[in-house]
């Protein structure tokens, strides 16, 4: 998962965004300072923009499905 990827959020954890697409806006800056071991993108937290607004909280990678990679 990288900045610019088109994503969908988990419909159970984020029912308000069911059927909507978002864009990865940025990686949470404190991911690299956390005491938790990061083994993959599902362990990181991300800022996601949906409907032209950034979600007010970071979203754990395990609740994000990449639809189209920005490569």
FENDA-V768624 format. One record per residue. RES is the residue in one letter. D_CENTER is the distance of its C-alpha to the mean C-alpha in Angstrom with 2 decimals. Layout:
res:RES d_center:D_CENTER
res:RES d_center:D_CENTER
This chain:
res:X d_center:8.21
res:X d_center:9.22
res:X d_center:9.25
res:X d_center:10.50
res:X d_center:9.21
res:X d_center:9.62
res:X d_center:7.41
res:X d_center:8.49
res:X d_center:7.51
res:X d_center:10.13
res:X d_center:13.30
res:X d_center:14.87
res:X d_center:12.42
res:X d_center:11.58
res:X d_center:14.89
res:X d_center:15.02
res:X d_center:12.55
res:X d_center:14.49
res:X d_center:15.42
res:X d_center:13.26
res:X d_center:11.08
res:X d_center:8.48
res:X d_center:7.91
res:X d_center:5.69
res:X d_center:8.10
res:X d_center:8.36
res:X d_center:8.07
res:X d_center:9.46
res:X d_center:13.13
res:X d_center:14.43
res:X d_center:12.70
res:X d_center:15.91
res:X d_center:18.24
res:X d_center:17.27
res:X d_center:19.98
res:X d_center:17.75
res:X d_center:18.10
res:X d_center:15.06
res:X d_center:15.97
res:X d_center:13.00
res:X d_center:9.30
res:X d_center:9.05
res:X d_center:10.57
res:X d_center:8.38
res:X d_center:6.42
res:X d_center:4.20
res:X d_center:5.75
res:X d_center:5.17
res:X d_center:8.75
res:X d_center:10.47
res:X d_center:14.27
res:X d_center:14.73
res:X d_center:13.38
res:X d_center:10.56
res:X d_center:9.51
res:X d_center:11.93
res:X d_center:10.08
res:X d_center:7.25
res:X d_center:5.04
res:X d_center:6.22
res:X d_center:5.39
res:X d_center:8.37
res:X d_center:7.27
res:X d_center:5.25
res:X d_center:8.17
res:X d_center:8.81
res:X d_center:11.71
res:X d_center:13.08
res:X d_center:12.71
res:X d_center:13.81
res:X d_center:16.71
